[in-house]
Each structure stands twice: as C-alpha cells, then as structure tokens.
C-alpha cells in the first residue's frame, strides 16, 4: 500500500473544555440504531458514488507529513459544508500551510486540542466552528448521538499494530497491541458493530471493541453551518448555544 503517516500527539486535557455529558440529558431521544451522514453529503453534492470518498476526502499530504489532525479538520469541513449543499474541499497546500503554521515549521505532528482551539479561534479554509465539546468515550450512546446530531465526531486514537495492513486490505480495525503512534480521523457513521471513519483518502470501518481499546479522545464539533436549517432538521441551534454558554459559565 502507499506510505501513510500518523502524527497525533498524546491526548491533552484542559478543565475549560466543554463536556458533552454536561448537557446531554436523559430527555434527549435515543440515537438511531444505524446512521451514516455520508450518503446525504454525496446526494447533496451529486458526486458519483464510485469514487465519492476519494474525491471529497483526499489524503491531504498525510502520506508525506504527520498532518493527520489537520486532514481530519479538512474532512470535517467538507462534511459540514456538504450537509448544506456547499462543495468545499480544502486543498493540500491549505492543509499543509495550516499544519506548518501550528507546528512552527517542523513536521512534528500536533495535539488535537491545540488544533480544535485554533479551528475555533481562527478558522480553517474560511470556516470557523462555533464550539466543540469533549465526549465521554465510554458512553457509546453519546458518541452515536454526537455523530447523528453534529454530522460526525473528531477523534484521536493510539495506533494498533495492524492499523495500516487492515486499511490496505479493507479489513475493519480491531483491538490489538498498540504502537507509540497516534492518529486523528473524523467519524461519520456507526451501526451496532462498527463505526465509519475518514482517513487516508478513503473510508474505514472500526469496531466498537477497537474504539474502547484505542480511542483516547473524541469531540463533538458545532460548525457554523448549523445555523442553516438544512444542516439538521429539527436541530435547535439557539437552545444548544444557550446550553453551551451555561456550561462555559459554570
């Protein structure tokens, strides 16, 4: 298979980071048993299904650079824009420019939290996110709910030894001995057995057992596109922003 790279630093934690569990109450409806946002994005953008993932979610230099965190941001940006029928595929130079800006010019990889804070404060490819919140990784219902409501989940994981070979052989990621590498991807769907993530110019399945063993951080992202009613029918942006303000002020 082509050479691929990782580049996510160990998970960082900040007490100021919003916690999704603080406002996901028992009154929230259960997530659907199966969900994937990609068919809706593909339909909205009218891209041929035969190579939709490769067209919309390129490798973004992650075969040459340890820029997986920025590649995940780029993939999320395309999903969020696609949900409101807008085509935006950040270019490789845009990804690399942001990556080297945040690393100070070295190919050193990045911490997810630093990337998300920069995305919120300064934007990426002309798109600023409104907020992000850390997900309790042990709560699968919250993970599913975040994918369903927000159009995906930004996640980081400790890389298992078979990660690259399973990707090359189109096999789901499963638990296994861990390496010292970290990787960031954007999850777009799930069912009872596995999640779907975007990485290295393609989609990849990963079991829930893999999630429990390897994922060390996960975040729900509230993009600016949520202001558009097309983003999520029945989604109350005003109520969520009020909730986020309450959490931030507590």
PyMOL commands that set and color helices and strands:
alter all, ss='L'
color gray80, all
select helices_A, chain A and resi 20-22+38-45+49-56+68-82+92-103+112-122+140-150+163-168+208-214+224-227+237-249
alter helices_A, ss='H'
color red, helices_A
select strands_A, chain A and resi 18-19+35-36+129-134+153-160+178-190+194-199+202-207+215-223
alter strands_A, ss='S'
color yellow, strands_A
deselect
rebuild
show_as cartoon
